[in-house]
Amino acid sequence: MTSSPAHPKSVMDMVFVVVVSVTSFLSVPSCVIIIAIHVKCRDLRTTGRSMLVQLSVADLLTAVGNLMGVLWFLFSSLTIFSSIASFFWTTVTALSLFLVLVRHTHNTVHTHWKPIWLLCWGVPTIITAAALGFEVLGYDPKITQASWCWIDPKTPHQPVWNFMTGKAWELLAYFLTIVFYTAVRISLLRHKAISDNVLSHRPRRDGIRDANIKLMFVPLVFIVLRLWGTVRFLLGLVDYTAANSPYAAWIAPLQGFGDTAQGFCNFVMDVIFSPQFRRRLFCRTSDPPATSSSSNCRTTSISTVSGQHEC
């Protein structure tokens, strides 16, 4: 996060700083909790939750990078890496939902987990290393509002570097996520009547579908939250003056919220709204360590993307 050193801080700049700080402090512990649950509760380690953990790692780094915005160099390299990784894992999550709910192939992501992991973390590493190697990181001192400014304006082909180090992957993630989500929604609507008749006698299948439908909120949250930064970036490409005018200042706090709040929102959707987590929390906090309580906690299980079990 940078703002022009010579420009006095406006009210919107202060709002931007407060919003980024609050959402980052919410996202950091939220991501840590998601990761800790994955490490602690082995029976919750499904492929769907594993993807959410990888996404949480990326979101955690993004939130930490935003909190370290004063150190622009570290901020730029860290957030380039983590943002691209977040785009990749969001797209993989949408793809896995498409494969399970539309193509009915439950083990594809689980079977190819290692190459997927290498792709989603390897490509961001290569791009970040290239940006560091070519020394293109910097900020634009002419910008009069708080914003993300990661490429030095004196860099040759600056728009190309802007797209390659973030926005191109973000737009691609938007497109693929919308395509996969639309296909999933059409499939669910098309088979709703059949599902109501067949799955009414298959509570396990019903649990699988409910778990994967809940996972659909991950790409939806991504689109809604990240949209504002993309709108501001594209506005800056079309009309640089308008993007930095007071009329567009209201977008900055929305961008700051959206770019750092994904980890917190995923925590709310996957943990706070999860009956499995609430049941586990209740079992953990019960006064007597009764066998029946523990048994009840473990008897109800559903499957998510990989078909593995989840308490």
C-alpha positions, -999 to +999 in steps of 0.1 A: +000+000+000+015+033-010+004+069-013+022+099-026+046+112+000+040+148-011+003+145-009-016+151+023-036+122+036-073+126+028-102+112+047-106+084+021-069+075+026-074+071+063-106+050+057-085+029+033-058+023+060-084+015+087-103-009+064-072-028+053-059-030+088-092-043+103-098-069+075-062-080+076-063-086+114-095-106+108-081-126+079-048-135+096-063-154+126-091-168+104-066-184+080-045-196+109-076-213+124-085-230+091-049-243+088-048-254+124-081-273+121-067-291+091-035-300+110-053-310+142-083-329+129-071-357+106-107-369+099-115-335+084-086-338+058-106-340+026-094-328-007-119-300-007-106-288+027-070-293+015-077-269-013-092-244+011-061-247+033-038-239+003-060-209-005-059-199+032-021-200+031-021-176+001-047-154+017-027-153+049+004-142+031-017-115+013-031-102+045+004-101+061+018-084+031-009-057+033-001-052+069+036-047+060+026-021+033+051+004+047+079-018+034+068-015-002+095-038-016+086-067+006+049-059+002+051-059-036+070-092-039+050-110-012+016-098-025+025-106-061+033-141-051+004-147-028-022-130-050-014-151-080-014-182-058-048-172-045-061-169-081-048-203-090-062-221-059-096-203-064-097-216-100-087-251-089-115-251-063-140-240-090-127-267-114-129-294-087-166-285-081-172-287-118-156-322-120-175-335-090-210-320-095-211-319-133-187-346-146-191-368-115-154-376-113-147-374-076-110-383-074-094-363-102-080-335-081-070-359-053-052-381-078-033-352-094-027-334-062+011-331-064+012-316-099-016-292-091+002-281-059+034-275-079+015-256-105-004-233-081+027-225-060+054-228-088+040-204-113+036-175-087+072-182-076+086-180-111+067-148-119+077-131-086+113-142-092+112-127-127+098-094-114+126-092-088+152-102-113+142-076-138+139-050-110+105-038-121+090-034-086+083+001-074+055+027-070+041+057-088+047+089-068+021+107-089-007+087-074-027+108-050-048+081-034-039+050-014-037+020-037-016-010-048+013+002-069+037-026-074+054-018-108+078+011-113+062+035-138+096+039-155+097+002-163+095-004-201+062-020-210+048-013-176+012-024-185+026-058-196+043-062-163+011-051-145-009-078-162+017-105-160+023-100-122-013-101-112-042-087-133-040-112-162-042-141-138-070-124-119-091-118-150-084-154-161-096-166-127-127-145-130-135-160-165-128-196-155-146-193-122-177-179-139-177-206-165-173-234-140-198-219-116-224-214-144-220-250-155-224-262-119-256-241-114-271-253-147-263-289-137-278-286-103-310-270-116-313-295-144-311-325-120-329-309-091-361-330-096-341-362-100-319-354-070-350-347-048-364-381-056-333-402-055-312-385-029-341-385-004-332-421+002-295-415+003-285-392+031-248-398+025-252-386-011-272-356+001-243-347+025-218-349-003-238-326-025-245-301+004-208-300+013-197-293-023-225-267-028-211-249+003-177-250-012-191-231-042-191-200-021-153-198-022-151-187-059-182-165-054-166-147-025-135-143-046-154-126-074-174-103-052-144-092-031-117-088-058-140-071-083-134-036-069-096-037-074-100-049-109-125-021-117-101+005-103-072-010-122-090-011-156-104+025-149-068+036-145-058+020-178-086+038-196-085+071-178-056+076-154-069+111-143-104+098-135-091+068-116-072+092-092-099+119-090-121+124-059-150+110-077-134+075-078-120+077-042-148+056-028-135+026-047-102+025-027-118+013+006-138-013-012-106-025-029-088-026+004-116-046+020-119-070-009-082-077-014-076-086+022-110-101+035-111-133+015-094-154+042-119-141+068-149-147+046-138-182+038-134-188+075-170-176+082-184-198+054-164-230+060-159-229+098-185-207+115-213-219+093-201-256+093-223-280+113-194-304+114-171-278+130-199-268+155-205-304+164-167-310+169-165-278+190-194-290+211-178-324+216-145-309+225-160-286+251-184-311+267-178-315+304-176-353+307-155-370+281-183-395+276-178-422+251-213-418+237-206-381+230-174-389+212-192-416+193-219-393+183-194-368+170-177-394+148-207-413+136-220-385+113-197-382+083-200-367+049-177-365+020-165-336-001-147-333-033-124-363-030-150-387-015-130-388+018-147-386+052-153-356+073-167-353+108 
